[in-house]
Amino acid sequence: MHNGVMQTAEGPDLRYPTGKYQPPASITAGHRREWIDTLAETPGKLRAAVAELGAEQLDTPYRPGGWTIRQVVHHFPDSHMNAYVRFRLALTEDEPVIKPYHEHLWAELADAKTSSIHSSLRLFEGLHGRWVALLAALTPEQFQRTFNHPEIGVRNLEWTLGMYAWHCGHHLAHIENLKTRMGWR
């Protein structure tokens, strides 16, 4: 890793600047607390990361062929709303089969490509407020509840929590690394 960006033989890995999600072999209560804290802190970090960006900057892709910063901001609540619902389904049903969604197509919809980021920032803050409250109240046994994702198989909630904590850092790194590369600091 160099300046917060994973390196490949070809140079910085702009698509996966923090690397791909690799959960620990054994997830502990400490991991869960750390991941819940990450979810609690990310809305403020996202708001701060984009606070000074103008329209042209928001419409800059974080990598060639990648989403714009605007699309990344809108992706946060899109993705995390799906995750929040998956958690609630797993907590209230026996291993529900969840519905995948095509995030790349959601990012191409007009609201994700052109609308103000402010509604998504507010939505993300409110969503994470609810999600963190739910997560903080879960027992260790509840974190073992599962859902079945048709594309990746059965996952428990603690694995999924770790993946969404990683997801927060993954997309924040896209924004921060672009700001650094473009000299927007």
ChimeraX commands (.cxc) that place a marker at each C-alpha (Angstrom):
marker #1 position 0.00,0.00,0.00 radius 0.5
marker #1 position 1.32,3.44,-0.89 radius 0.5
marker #1 position -0.41,6.64,0.28 radius 0.5
marker #1 position -3.60,4.71,1.04 radius 0.5
marker #1 position -3.71,2.94,-2.35 radius 0.5
marker #1 position -3.01,-0.75,-2.87 radius 0.5
marker #1 position -0.27,-1.28,-5.45 radius 0.5
marker #1 position -0.25,-3.81,-8.27 radius 0.5
marker #1 position 2.58,-4.67,-10.65 radius 0.5
marker #1 position 1.02,-2.15,-13.04 radius 0.5
marker #1 position 0.75,0.63,-10.43 radius 0.5
marker #1 position -1.96,1.75,-8.02 radius 0.5
marker #1 position -5.13,-0.34,-7.88 radius 0.5
marker #1 position -7.72,2.37,-8.44 radius 0.5
marker #1 position -10.64,-0.07,-8.42 radius 0.5
marker #1 position -9.76,-1.70,-5.07 radius 0.5
marker #1 position -7.63,0.90,-3.29 radius 0.5
marker #1 position -7.96,-0.85,0.08 radius 0.5
marker #1 position -7.83,-4.36,-1.38 radius 0.5
marker #1 position -10.74,-6.78,-1.65 radius 0.5
marker #1 position -12.76,-7.77,1.43 radius 0.5
marker #1 position -10.91,-10.40,3.43 radius 0.5
marker #1 position -12.69,-11.26,6.68 radius 0.5
marker #1 position -10.66,-12.53,9.60 radius 0.5
marker #1 position -10.55,-16.31,10.02 radius 0.5
marker #1 position -12.39,-15.93,13.32 radius 0.5
marker #1 position -14.66,-12.94,13.92 radius 0.5
marker #1 position -14.70,-11.65,17.50 radius 0.5
marker #1 position -16.86,-9.28,19.50 radius 0.5
marker #1 position -14.03,-6.75,19.07 radius 0.5
marker #1 position -14.29,-6.99,15.30 radius 0.5
marker #1 position -18.06,-6.47,15.47 radius 0.5
marker #1 position -17.66,-3.40,17.71 radius 0.5
marker #1 position -15.01,-1.94,15.38 radius 0.5
marker #1 position -17.21,-2.55,12.33 radius 0.5
marker #1 position -20.28,-1.01,14.00 radius 0.5
marker #1 position -18.14,2.03,14.88 radius 0.5
marker #1 position -17.09,2.25,11.22 radius 0.5
marker #1 position -20.74,2.28,10.15 radius 0.5
marker #1 position -21.50,4.96,12.75 radius 0.5
marker #1 position -18.61,7.19,11.60 radius 0.5
marker #1 position -18.90,6.82,7.83 radius 0.5
marker #1 position -21.78,9.23,7.13 radius 0.5
marker #1 position -19.82,12.07,8.71 radius 0.5
marker #1 position -16.65,11.06,6.90 radius 0.5
marker #1 position -18.50,10.93,3.59 radius 0.5
marker #1 position -20.06,14.34,4.15 radius 0.5
marker #1 position -16.63,15.79,5.00 radius 0.5
marker #1 position -14.99,14.13,1.99 radius 0.5
marker #1 position -17.35,15.80,-0.48 radius 0.5
marker #1 position -18.08,19.05,1.37 radius 0.5
marker #1 position -15.85,21.29,-0.73 radius 0.5
marker #1 position -16.40,19.61,-4.11 radius 0.5
marker #1 position -18.14,21.49,-6.90 radius 0.5
marker #1 position -20.35,20.04,-9.64 radius 0.5
marker #1 position -17.47,19.43,-12.05 radius 0.5
marker #1 position -15.49,17.60,-9.37 radius 0.5
marker #1 position -18.52,15.52,-8.36 radius 0.5
marker #1 position -18.90,14.50,-11.99 radius 0.5
marker #1 position -15.30,13.26,-12.25 radius 0.5
marker #1 position -14.84,9.47,-12.36 radius 0.5
marker #1 position -12.66,8.11,-9.57 radius 0.5
marker #1 position -10.87,5.93,-12.18 radius 0.5
marker #1 position -11.04,5.49,-15.96 radius 0.5
marker #1 position -14.31,3.71,-16.71 radius 0.5
marker #1 position -15.45,4.08,-13.10 radius 0.5
marker #1 position -18.30,5.89,-11.44 radius 0.5
marker #1 position -18.24,9.60,-10.79 radius 0.5
marker #1 position -17.96,10.84,-7.23 radius 0.5
marker #1 position -21.65,11.79,-7.49 radius 0.5
marker #1 position -22.53,8.19,-8.39 radius 0.5
marker #1 position -20.40,6.88,-5.53 radius 0.5
marker #1 position -22.20,9.16,-3.05 radius 0.5
marker #1 position -25.60,7.96,-4.29 radius 0.5
marker #1 position -24.36,4.35,-4.26 radius 0.5
marker #1 position -23.70,4.45,-0.51 radius 0.5
marker #1 position -27.37,4.62,0.57 radius 0.5
marker #1 position -28.50,2.42,-2.35 radius 0.5
marker #1 position -26.18,-0.36,-1.28 radius 0.5
marker #1 position -26.61,0.06,2.45 radius 0.5
marker #1 position -30.41,0.19,2.24 radius 0.5
marker #1 position -30.29,-3.22,0.62 radius 0.5
marker #1 position -27.96,-4.44,3.37 radius 0.5
marker #1 position -30.16,-3.04,6.13 radius 0.5
marker #1 position -33.19,-4.84,4.71 radius 0.5
marker #1 position -31.16,-8.05,4.41 radius 0.5
marker #1 position -30.22,-7.80,8.09 radius 0.5
marker #1 position -33.85,-7.30,9.09 radius 0.5
marker #1 position -34.98,-10.22,6.95 radius 0.5
marker #1 position -32.32,-12.51,8.43 radius 0.5
marker #1 position -33.35,-11.49,11.94 radius 0.5
marker #1 position -37.03,-12.16,11.34 radius 0.5
marker #1 position -37.05,-15.12,8.93 radius 0.5
marker #1 position -35.24,-18.45,8.74 radius 0.5
marker #1 position -32.45,-18.07,6.18 radius 0.5
marker #1 position -34.40,-15.94,3.72 radius 0.5
marker #1 position -33.39,-15.86,0.08 radius 0.5
marker #1 position -32.62,-12.22,-0.56 radius 0.5
marker #1 position -32.98,-10.35,-3.82 radius 0.5
marker #1 position -29.77,-9.19,-5.46 radius 0.5
marker #1 position -29.77,-5.90,-7.31 radius 0.5
marker #1 position -27.71,-4.64,-10.23 radius 0.5
marker #1 position -25.72,-1.83,-8.61 radius 0.5
marker #1 position -24.07,-0.86,-11.90 radius 0.5
marker #1 position -27.52,-0.27,-13.43 radius 0.5
marker #1 position -28.74,1.65,-10.37 radius 0.5
marker #1 position -25.70,3.92,-10.77 radius 0.5
marker #1 position -26.77,4.69,-14.35 radius 0.5
marker #1 position -30.27,5.88,-13.39 radius 0.5
marker #1 position -30.88,9.61,-13.76 radius 0.5
marker #1 position -31.02,10.36,-10.03 radius 0.5
marker #1 position -27.63,8.72,-9.44 radius 0.5
marker #1 position -26.00,10.47,-12.38 radius 0.5
marker #1 position -27.37,13.98,-12.05 radius 0.5
marker #1 position -29.20,14.76,-8.81 radius 0.5
marker #1 position -27.84,16.68,-5.87 radius 0.5
marker #1 position -25.85,14.59,-3.41 radius 0.5
marker #1 position -27.51,16.25,-0.41 radius 0.5
marker #1 position -30.57,14.00,-0.31 radius 0.5
marker #1 position -28.33,10.91,-0.40 radius 0.5
marker #1 position -26.10,12.29,2.36 radius 0.5
marker #1 position -29.18,12.84,4.57 radius 0.5
marker #1 position -30.60,9.43,3.66 radius 0.5
marker #1 position -27.27,7.77,4.44 radius 0.5
marker #1 position -27.05,9.50,7.82 radius 0.5
marker #1 position -30.58,8.47,8.80 radius 0.5
marker #1 position -30.15,4.93,7.52 radius 0.5
marker #1 position -26.91,4.41,9.41 radius 0.5
marker #1 position -28.48,5.85,12.55 radius 0.5
marker #1 position -31.16,3.15,12.43 radius 0.5
marker #1 position -28.76,0.40,11.33 radius 0.5
marker #1 position -26.21,1.14,14.06 radius 0.5
marker #1 position -28.98,1.15,16.69 radius 0.5
marker #1 position -30.11,-2.27,15.46 radius 0.5
marker #1 position -26.57,-3.67,15.35 radius 0.5
marker #1 position -25.69,-2.40,18.82 radius 0.5
marker #1 position -28.64,-4.32,20.25 radius 0.5
marker #1 position -27.84,-7.68,18.61 radius 0.5
marker #1 position -26.64,-10.65,20.64 radius 0.5
marker #1 position -23.69,-12.78,19.49 radius 0.5
marker #1 position -26.22,-15.46,18.53 radius 0.5
marker #1 position -28.16,-13.03,16.36 radius 0.5
marker #1 position -24.98,-12.20,14.43 radius 0.5
marker #1 position -24.93,-15.88,13.43 radius 0.5
marker #1 position -28.31,-15.57,11.67 radius 0.5
marker #1 position -28.05,-16.11,7.93 radius 0.5
marker #1 position -29.53,-15.19,4.60 radius 0.5
marker #1 position -29.07,-16.85,1.23 radius 0.5
marker #1 position -27.75,-14.63,-1.54 radius 0.5
marker #1 position -28.45,-16.36,-4.87 radius 0.5
marker #1 position -25.10,-15.19,-6.31 radius 0.5
marker #1 position -22.73,-15.77,-3.37 radius 0.5
marker #1 position -24.52,-18.30,-1.14 radius 0.5
marker #1 position -25.34,-18.35,2.56 radius 0.5
marker #1 position -23.79,-15.59,4.66 radius 0.5
marker #1 position -24.16,-14.78,8.32 radius 0.5
marker #1 position -24.69,-11.29,9.67 radius 0.5
marker #1 position -21.26,-10.86,11.25 radius 0.5
marker #1 position -19.52,-11.69,7.93 radius 0.5
marker #1 position -21.87,-9.25,6.22 radius 0.5
marker #1 position -21.24,-6.54,8.82 radius 0.5
marker #1 position -17.52,-6.82,8.16 radius 0.5
marker #1 position -18.09,-6.61,4.43 radius 0.5
marker #1 position -20.11,-3.40,4.75 radius 0.5
marker #1 position -17.53,-1.86,7.07 radius 0.5
marker #1 position -14.96,-2.68,4.38 radius 0.5
marker #1 position -17.35,-1.21,1.77 radius 0.5
marker #1 position -17.33,2.10,3.64 radius 0.5
marker #1 position -13.56,2.39,3.53 radius 0.5
marker #1 position -13.43,1.10,-0.05 radius 0.5
marker #1 position -15.57,3.92,-1.44 radius 0.5
marker #1 position -14.22,6.62,0.87 radius 0.5
marker #1 position -10.77,5.71,-0.49 radius 0.5
marker #1 position -12.06,6.17,-4.05 radius 0.5
marker #1 position -13.06,9.73,-3.18 radius 0.5
marker #1 position -10.02,10.64,-1.08 radius 0.5
marker #1 position -7.53,9.15,-3.53 radius 0.5
marker #1 position -9.10,11.03,-6.46 radius 0.5
marker #1 position -8.94,14.28,-4.49 radius 0.5
marker #1 position -5.25,13.65,-3.85 radius 0.5
marker #1 position -4.45,12.71,-7.47 radius 0.5
marker #1 position -6.31,15.78,-8.76 radius 0.5
marker #1 position -4.80,18.18,-6.20 radius 0.5
marker #1 position -8.21,19.09,-4.75 radius 0.5
marker #1 position -6.93,19.31,-1.19 radius 0.5
marker link #1:1,2 radius 0.2
marker link #1:2,3 radius 0.2
marker link #1:3,4 radius 0.2
marker link #1:4,5 radius 0.2
marker link #1:5,6 radius 0.2
marker link #1:6,7 radius 0.2
marker link #1:7,8 radius 0.2
marker link #1:8,9 radius 0.2
marker link #1:9,10 radius 0.2
marker link #1:10,11 radius 0.2
marker link #1:11,12 radius 0.2
marker link #1:12,13 radius 0.2
marker link #1:13,14 radius 0.2
marker link #1:14,15 radius 0.2
marker link #1:15,16 radius 0.2
marker link #1:16,17 radius 0.2
marker link #1:17,18 radius 0.2
marker link #1:18,19 radius 0.2
marker link #1:19,20 radius 0.2
marker link #1:20,21 radius 0.2
marker link #1:21,22 radius 0.2
marker link #1:22,23 radius 0.2
marker link #1:23,24 radius 0.2
marker link #1:24,25 radius 0.2
marker link #1:25,26 radius 0.2
marker link #1:26,27 radius 0.2
marker link #1:27,28 radius 0.2
marker link #1:28,29 radius 0.2
marker link #1:29,30 radius 0.2
marker link #1:30,31 radius 0.2
marker link #1:31,32 radius 0.2
marker link #1:32,33 radius 0.2
marker link #1:33,34 radius 0.2
marker link #1:34,35 radius 0.2
marker link #1:35,36 radius 0.2
marker link #1:36,37 radius 0.2
marker link #1:37,38 radius 0.2
marker link #1:38,39 radius 0.2
marker link #1:39,40 radius 0.2
marker link #1:40,41 radius 0.2
marker link #1:41,42 radius 0.2
marker link #1:42,43 radius 0.2
marker link #1:43,44 radius 0.2
marker link #1:44,45 radius 0.2
marker link #1:45,46 radius 0.2
marker link #1:46,47 radius 0.2
marker link #1:47,48 radius 0.2
marker link #1:48,49 radius 0.2
marker link #1:49,50 radius 0.2
marker link #1:50,51 radius 0.2
marker link #1:51,52 radius 0.2
marker link #1:52,53 radius 0.2
marker link #1:53,54 radius 0.2
marker link #1:54,55 radius 0.2
marker link #1:55,56 radius 0.2
marker link #1:56,57 radius 0.2
marker link #1:57,58 radius 0.2
marker link #1:58,59 radius 0.2
marker link #1:59,60 radius 0.2
marker link #1:60,61 radius 0.2
marker link #1:61,62 radius 0.2
marker link #1:62,63 radius 0.2
marker link #1:63,64 radius 0.2
marker link #1:64,65 radius 0.2
marker link #1:65,66 radius 0.2
marker link #1:66,67 radius 0.2
marker link #1:67,68 radius 0.2
marker link #1:68,69 radius 0.2
marker link #1:69,70 radius 0.2
marker link #1:70,71 radius 0.2
marker link #1:71,72 radius 0.2
marker link #1:72,73 radius 0.2
marker link #1:73,74 radius 0.2
marker link #1:74,75 radius 0.2
marker link #1:75,76 radius 0.2
marker link #1:76,77 radius 0.2
marker link #1:77,78 radius 0.2
marker link #1:78,79 radius 0.2
marker link #1:79,80 radius 0.2
marker link #1:80,81 radius 0.2
marker link #1:81,82 radius 0.2
marker link #1:82,83 radius 0.2
marker link #1:83,84 radius 0.2
marker link #1:84,85 radius 0.2
marker link #1:85,86 radius 0.2
marker link #1:86,87 radius 0.2
marker link #1:87,88 radius 0.2
marker link #1:88,89 radius 0.2
marker link #1:89,90 radius 0.2
marker link #1:90,91 radius 0.2
marker link #1:91,92 radius 0.2
marker link #1:92,93 radius 0.2
marker link #1:93,94 radius 0.2
marker link #1:94,95 radius 0.2
marker link #1:95,96 radius 0.2
marker link #1:96,97 radius 0.2
marker link #1:97,98 radius 0.2
marker link #1:98,99 radius 0.2
marker link #1:99,100 radius 0.2
marker link #1:100,101 radius 0.2
marker link #1:101,102 radius 0.2
marker link #1:102,103 radius 0.2
marker link #1:103,104 radius 0.2
marker link #1:104,105 radius 0.2
marker link #1:105,106 radius 0.2
marker link #1:106,107 radius 0.2
marker link #1:107,108 radius 0.2
marker link #1:108,109 radius 0.2
marker link #1:109,110 radius 0.2
marker link #1:110,111 radius 0.2
marker link #1:111,112 radius 0.2
marker link #1:112,113 radius 0.2
marker link #1:113,114 radius 0.2
marker link #1:114,115 radius 0.2
marker link #1:115,116 radius 0.2
marker link #1:116,117 radius 0.2
marker link #1:117,118 radius 0.2
marker link #1:118,119 radius 0.2
marker link #1:119,120 radius 0.2
marker link #1:120,121 radius 0.2
marker link #1:121,122 radius 0.2
marker link #1:122,123 radius 0.2
marker link #1:123,124 radius 0.2
marker link #1:124,125 radius 0.2
marker link #1:125,126 radius 0.2
marker link #1:126,127 radius 0.2
marker link #1:127,128 radius 0.2
marker link #1:128,129 radius 0.2
marker link #1:129,130 radius 0.2
marker link #1:130,131 radius 0.2
marker link #1:131,132 radius 0.2
marker link #1:132,133 radius 0.2
marker link #1:133,134 radius 0.2
marker link #1:134,135 radius 0.2
marker link #1:135,136 radius 0.2
marker link #1:136,137 radius 0.2
marker link #1:137,138 radius 0.2
marker link #1:138,139 radius 0.2
marker link #1:139,140 radius 0.2
marker link #1:140,141 radius 0.2
marker link #1:141,142 radius 0.2
marker link #1:142,143 radius 0.2
marker link #1:143,144 radius 0.2
marker link #1:144,145 radius 0.2
marker link #1:145,146 radius 0.2
marker link #1:146,147 radius 0.2
marker link #1:147,148 radius 0.2
marker link #1:148,149 radius 0.2
marker link #1:149,150 radius 0.2
marker link #1:150,151 radius 0.2
marker link #1:151,152 radius 0.2
marker link #1:152,153 radius 0.2
marker link #1:153,154 radius 0.2
marker link #1:154,155 radius 0.2
marker link #1:155,156 radius 0.2
marker link #1:156,157 radius 0.2
marker link #1:157,158 radius 0.2
marker link #1:158,159 radius 0.2
marker link #1:159,160 radius 0.2
marker link #1:160,161 radius 0.2
marker link #1:161,162 radius 0.2
marker link #1:162,163 radius 0.2
marker link #1:163,164 radius 0.2
marker link #1:164,165 radius 0.2
marker link #1:165,166 radius 0.2
marker link #1:166,167 radius 0.2
marker link #1:167,168 radius 0.2
marker link #1:168,169 radius 0.2
marker link #1:169,170 radius 0.2
marker link #1:170,171 radius 0.2
marker link #1:171,172 radius 0.2
marker link #1:172,173 radius 0.2
marker link #1:173,174 radius 0.2
marker link #1:174,175 radius 0.2
marker link #1:175,176 radius 0.2
marker link #1:176,177 radius 0.2
marker link #1:177,178 radius 0.2
marker link #1:178,179 radius 0.2
marker link #1:179,180 radius 0.2
marker link #1:180,181 radius 0.2
marker link #1:181,182 radius 0.2
marker link #1:182,183 radius 0.2
marker link #1:183,184 radius 0.2
marker link #1:184,185 radius 0.2
view
